[in-house]
């Protein structure tokens, strides 16, 4: 046997061993669950076009075992040529822990110019006096959290500072909804959701070419709740420092329920009488939420089921001009119809709306409040 033949046989033998080892390792990797874990990690990292904050969603769901799935919604052809396929959102992705539906986060994104139904997406029903009261995210973000069924939704709005291109003058809105075994009564879980939403929104803005200004790391959020017919221990209106600040007490209105004053795209102030009953609900709407509200208040008719929660029967409404867009902010005042109470003071309601709108507009950089 020549030396060359011996070398070739040894190489073949070693090659066979290596191949057998690789095959065995691949089989072990597959059957031990390693392949599934790799696949899930990749699907999570790729979710929503690779914008999902993976570490934050693991913290939110309470597990490192998270899988993802993504779907791009069809572009609205009625919007003309401004947006084409591949220009970015609308997009939706699902992030699931081992508990599946009971351990899930869902992210939806959309452009203001092609908004689908921001009130519904954010988990807020503006057609109900007892709708959830939004809490601002704070930390420099234009965003909020709402209770949404047995979970909560964080909404982040990013105004694009682009001066040209398809996103000039537009804004990107992200809705992050999560539910499961970790209740949002816990302060830490509210913060986890806010951090997941804001970190993902940052990555999305960069991915889709929205030159937006970002906030900082969210440290705390106020408790979430629904609007209530009665607030037995509401503090005095005269001491309000949040969304109700600057509104003067009336003959029966002496107390208030409010959230911190920030830059939430929707804000509420509940005005309460000396018996603890909530008589008036003041609300402000900015950006895509103002657009959604004005569709209904201007049309004066029922829209399709997507926009059905919006209303026209407010006592009064107001508008203000905001920077960065020719569209305007919307402010409304509604009242709860108690059978045993007379018609509320329309004069007080109109003045309260003006005071509420002027202070809210000033926080958002809007001017020229007009009450209708």
N, C-alpha and C positions, 0 to 999 in steps of 0.2 A: 504494500500500500504506500503510495507516494505521500509526501508531506502535504501536498496541496489537497489531496483527497481527504486526508485526516482533518485538516483545518475546516474544509467544507462540511464534513459530517458533524464536527463539534459545533460549528455555527448553527447548523440546522437543529441539532439537539437543544442547544441553548435557546434558540428562537422558539422551539416548541414549548419549552418550559415557561418562557416569558409570556407567550400567548395564552398558555393555560392559566398562568397566574392572573393575567389581565382579565381573562374571561371569568375566572372565579371571583375576582374583585368586583367586576361589573355586576355579576349575579348577586353577590352579597349586598352591593350598594342598592340594587333594585329591590330585592326581596326584604331587606332590612328597613325599608322606608326612606332610604337616603335620596332616591330619585324623586319620590313624592315631595319631600321637604325642599329639594332643589327647585322643583317645578313650582311649588307654592311660593317660595321666596322670589322667584323670577316673576311670577304673575303679579305679586304684590308690588315689586319694584317697578314693573311696567304699567301698573294701573293708572288710569287717567293720563295716558301718554307720558308716564314716568314722573309725574309731579307729586305723587302721594308721599307724605312724610312718613316713611316706614317706621322709624323709631317711635313717633308720636302715636300712630295707629295701634302699635303693639301695646303701648302704655294705656291707651284708651280702652282697648278690648281686654286687657289684662292677660295677654298671652303672646308668646313669640311665634306661635303656630297660626299664621294668617295667610290666607289665599286671596287673590284678587281677580276680578273680571271687569272688562271695559266694553262699553257700547257707545258709538258715536250716533247721535240723533241726526236725522236728515236736516240739511240746511234749508231754511225757509226760502223757497224760490221767489216768493212775493217781495222779498227784500231787495230785488234787483241784483246788480252785478257787484255790489260792494263786498259781499262775502262769497267765496267759492269753496268748493270741497278742499279740505286740507288746510284751511286757514285757521284752524283751532276749534274751540268749543262751538256748538254745544256738545257736551260729553257727560257721561254718567259712569261711575264705577262702583263696584261692590267689594267690600273688604270683610271677609268672614273668618271668625275664629272657629275652633272645633265645635262650638255650639250652634253653628249655622245661623239660622234666622234669629235665634235668641242671643247671638253674639256678633252683631253686624254693625258696620258703618257704611253709609252710602254718601257719595259725593256727587253733586251735580254742579255744572258750571254753565254759564250762558253770558252772552253779550247783552248789554242794555238795549242795543238797537234791534235785537232779535229775541227779546225776553218772551218767555212762554207764560208764566204765571207766578211772579215772585212772591206774592202773598201766600199762595198755596205751598210753594217750594220751601218757604221759611217756616211753615207750620203755624202761620197766623191767620185767623179768620176775622177780618175787619168788619164783618157783618154781624158780629155778636158783641153785646155789651160786656160779656164776661170772657172775651177773648184773652189769650195769654198776654201778659204785660212784659214787653221785651226789656232785657237787661243789656246795657252797652258792654262791649268787650273791653273798652279802655285801652291803655298802653299805646295810644296814638292810632288805633285802628278805627275805621269806619265800619262798624259791625255790631252784632247783637246776638244774644241767645234767647230762644223761646222754648217753653215746654211744647212737646209735640207728641200727643198720645202718651204712650208709656216710655217715651224717650225725650230727646231734646234735639234742637237744630241750632247750629251756629251759622250765621250769615256774615260773610265778609264782602265788602264792596271796594273795588280798586278802581279809582278814576285814572284813566290813561292820559298821560301828559303828551302823547304823541302829537306832533304838529302836522304830520302828513302820513300817508299810507292808509290802509283799510281801517285802522283802529283809532284814527284821529278823532278826538272828541267823544270817544266811546268809554264804556267802563265794563269791567269784568266782575261778575258776581258769582261767588262760590257758596253753596249750601252744603253743609256737612251734618247729616242726620245719623244719630246712633241710638240704639236701645239695647236692652238686655238685662242682665242680672245686676249691673252696677248702677244704682239709683242716682239721679241727678239732684237729690236732696243733699248729697255729699258735695261739699265745696270743692274737694280735690277732683271729682269727676267733671264738674263744670269747667274747671281750669284745663283738664286734659282735652276736652272737646274743643275748647277755644284755641289751645296750642296746636292741635292737629289741623284745625281749619286755617289758622293764620299761616302756619308753615307751608301747608299745601298751596295756599293762595299765592304765596311768594314765588314758589317754584312754577306755578301755572302762569303767572304774569310774565316771567322770564321766557318760559317755553312758547307762549303764544304772542310775544312781542308787545306787551302792554307796559309802557314805561310809567310805572306807578310808584307812589311814595308808600313805604311800609312803616308799620308801627313796631313796637318792641315786644318783648316776651311778656305774655299775660301772667299776672301774679295772683289775681283773685277776681271773683265775680260774685255779685249779690245773689241771694236765693231767687229761684224762678217760681212764678206762680201764675195763676189765672186771675183775671179780673173777678171781683166778688160783688154780690149785691150788698153785702154788709161788712164793714170794717169796724169792729167794736172798740179797738184800741188804736185807731189811727191818730197820729200826732197832729198838733195844731197846724193849720195851713200857714199861719203867720211865721212859723219856724221852718218852713220848707226851704231846702237848699239844693234840691235836685230839679227834676223836670217840672215841678209845680212852683218853683221859686218865682217870686214877682207877681203872683196872682193874689189879688186882694180878697179877703173874706167877704161874704155877703150876709144877708139877713139870716139865712139858714145854713149857708156853707161856712163851716168853721174848721174843718179838718181835711186832710189829704193823704192819699197813698201815692208814692212816687218812687222812681228809681234814680240812680245817680245821673247827673247831667253829663253827657258825653257827646259822641258823634255817631250814635246809632242811626241807621237809615229809617227806623220807625221809633217814635217816642210816645209815651202815654203819661197822662196825669189824671188820677181819679179824684174828683172833688166830692166831699162827704159832708153830710149835715150833722147836727149835734146829736142825732139819734144813732149815728154810725152807718146810715144808709148812703151808698154811693149814688149821687144824683146825676153827675155829669162825668163824661169821659172825654178828655181832650187828647187828640192824636196828631202827630206830624208825620209826613211822608216825604222822603227825599229820593232823588235819582230815579232808578227803575221802579221803586214803590210809588213815587208820585205819578209817574207815567201810568202805572196800572190803575191807580185811583182816579186819575183824571179821565180815563177812558169811560168810566162809569158816571162820574159826576157831570160830565159834559153831555153824554148821550141821553141820560135820563130814562134809559130803558134797560130791560134785562138783557144781559149778554149771554153767551153760551155757558155751559157748565163750568168751564175753566175759570171764568171771571165772576161767576154768580155771587160769591160772598161779598163783593163790593156793593156799596149802597149809595143812594142819592138822597135819602130822607134825613140827613143831618139837620140840626137846627140852623147852623151856619157853617160856612167854609171860608178859608182865606188862602191866599197864594203869596209867594215871594219869589223874586228873581235870584237865582243862585249862580255863582261863577262856574265857568267851564262848560256851560251848556245853555242854550236858549230856553230849555224847558224849565218849569218852575216847581218849587216845593208846594205841597198841599197841606193845609191844616184844617181840622174839622172838630166840631163839638157835637156830642150826642148826649142824650139823657135816657135814664131808665124810667120807664113808664110804670109807676106804682099806682095801683087802683085807688089807694086811699089818699093820695097826694094830689093837690091841684096842679095845673099846668105850670111848669117851671118858669122862672123869671127869664124871659127872652132877652131883656136888656142886660141882665147880669151875665148870661151865657155869652152874649156877643162881646162884651167887654173882657170877660175871662179869656175868650179865644184870642182876642187881640194881644193881651198881655202875654199869654202863652206863646203865641206865634212869634212875637217880636224877640223874646229872649231866646227861643229855639233857633230862629233865623240867624241871630247874631253869633251863636256858637258855631253855626255851619257856614258862616261867611256870606249869608244871603241878606238881601235888602229889599226895601219897597213893599212891606207887608200891606196887603189890601184885603179887607173883610167884605164878603158878599152875603 
